Amino acid sequence: MTYTRHNHQENLDVLYEHDDAYGDLEIDQAVLDDIARTKLILCGDTKTGEFEDCSYISVDADYIGQLSPGQQRLYEILLTLQEGSIYAVTTIGKLAQMMGLEHPMACGKRLENLQSLGAIAGFSLE
């Protein structure tokens, strides 16, 4: 017997892609700052490069799966960054600001979900 894993929107914690999900949680500001400063390098490849403590992300430009509105917005931003340069560096905090999010963990969840769905590769939040 073989099992096939299918990623569907209903299996993802889409609620955590929004600021409201973190309103009642007590999270140390130092932890939030670390998440916000997490560097993401978009270069169309997931191979580790010269920089440490960052994720080398590749966006699948041909992704056709279903995305939530928040995932779609982040996907479009990441794809634009990847296609607009050979090498683009940003942070989770900057991406959160671009999407109007106050909480970097909401942006991190969107990144996790995009990776789970196969729209991006190479993301790790360590």
C-alpha positions as CSV (number, residue, x, y, z in Angstrom):
1,M,0.0,0.0,0.0
2,T,1.3,3.4,-0.9
3,Y,0.3,6.8,0.5
4,T,0.2,10.0,-1.4
5,R,0.4,13.3,0.4
6,H,-1.7,16.1,-1.0
7,N,-1.4,19.6,0.3
8,H,-4.7,21.5,0.2
9,Q,-5.6,24.9,1.6
10,E,-8.0,23.3,4.1
11,N,-5.1,21.3,5.7
12,L,-3.0,24.5,6.3
13,D,-3.4,26.8,9.3
14,V,-4.4,29.7,7.2
15,L,-5.7,31.5,10.3
16,Y,-2.1,32.0,11.4
17,E,-1.4,33.9,8.2
18,H,-3.0,37.0,9.8
19,D,-2.1,39.3,12.6
20,D,-5.2,38.5,14.6
21,A,-4.1,35.0,15.3
22,Y,-1.2,36.3,17.4
23,G,-3.0,39.0,19.4
24,D,-3.5,37.0,22.6
25,L,-0.1,35.2,22.5
26,E,2.6,36.4,24.8
27,I,5.7,36.2,22.6
28,D,9.1,37.7,23.7
29,Q,9.9,40.7,21.6
30,A,13.5,39.4,21.1
31,V,12.0,36.3,19.4
32,L,9.8,38.5,17.2
33,D,12.8,40.7,16.2
34,D,14.8,37.6,15.3
35,I,12.0,36.3,13.1
36,A,11.6,39.8,11.4
37,R,15.4,39.9,10.7
38,T,15.5,36.5,9.1
39,K,17.1,37.0,5.7
40,L,15.7,35.5,2.5
41,I,17.7,35.4,-0.7
42,L,15.8,35.0,-3.9
43,C,18.0,33.8,-6.7
44,G,16.0,31.1,-8.4
45,D,18.1,28.4,-6.7
46,T,17.9,26.7,-3.3
47,K,21.6,25.9,-3.1
48,T,23.3,27.4,-0.1
49,G,25.6,30.2,-1.0
50,E,28.1,32.5,0.7
51,F,25.8,33.9,3.3
52,E,24.9,32.0,6.5
53,D,21.8,32.2,8.6
54,C,19.4,32.8,5.7
55,S,17.2,30.8,3.3
56,Y,18.0,30.6,-0.4
57,I,14.5,30.6,-1.9
58,S,13.4,29.6,-5.4
59,V,9.9,30.6,-6.5
60,D,8.1,28.3,-9.0
61,A,7.2,30.8,-11.7
62,D,4.9,28.2,-13.2
63,Y,2.9,27.3,-10.0
64,I,-0.8,26.8,-10.8
65,G,-2.2,25.6,-7.5
66,Q,-4.8,27.3,-5.4
67,L,-3.5,29.9,-2.9
68,S,-5.2,31.9,-0.2
69,P,-5.4,35.7,-0.8
70,G,-2.5,36.2,1.6
71,Q,-0.4,33.5,0.0
72,Q,-1.1,34.8,-3.4
73,R,0.0,38.3,-2.4
74,L,3.3,37.0,-0.9
75,Y,3.8,34.7,-3.9
76,E,3.5,37.6,-6.3
77,I,5.9,39.7,-4.3
78,L,8.5,36.9,-4.1
79,L,8.1,36.2,-7.8
80,T,8.6,39.8,-8.7
81,L,11.7,40.0,-6.6
82,Q,13.1,36.8,-8.2
83,E,12.3,37.8,-11.7
84,G,13.5,41.5,-11.3
85,S,17.1,40.7,-10.4
86,I,19.7,38.0,-10.4
87,Y,20.0,38.1,-6.6
88,A,17.5,39.8,-4.2
89,V,17.9,39.9,-0.4
90,T,15.0,40.8,1.9
91,T,13.8,39.9,5.4
92,I,10.6,38.5,6.8
93,G,10.0,41.8,8.5
94,K,10.2,43.7,5.2
95,L,7.9,41.3,3.5
96,A,5.4,41.6,6.3
97,Q,5.5,45.4,5.9
98,M,4.9,45.1,2.2
99,M,1.8,43.1,2.9
100,G,0.5,45.4,5.7
101,L,1.1,42.8,8.4
102,E,2.3,43.9,11.8
103,H,3.3,40.4,13.0
104,P,6.3,38.7,11.4
105,M,5.0,35.3,12.4
106,A,2.0,35.8,10.1
107,C,4.4,36.3,7.2
108,G,6.5,33.3,8.3
109,K,3.3,31.2,8.3
110,R,2.6,32.3,4.7
111,L,6.1,31.4,3.7
112,E,5.7,27.9,5.3
113,N,2.4,27.4,3.6
114,L,3.8,28.4,0.2
115,Q,6.6,25.9,0.6
116,S,4.2,23.2,1.8
117,L,2.1,23.8,-1.4
118,G,5.2,23.7,-3.6
119,A,5.0,27.3,-4.7
120,I,8.5,28.0,-3.2
121,A,11.4,25.9,-2.1
122,G,14.3,26.5,0.2
123,F,12.6,28.3,3.1
124,S,13.5,27.3,6.7
125,L,12.8,29.2,9.8
126,E,15.4,28.1,12.3
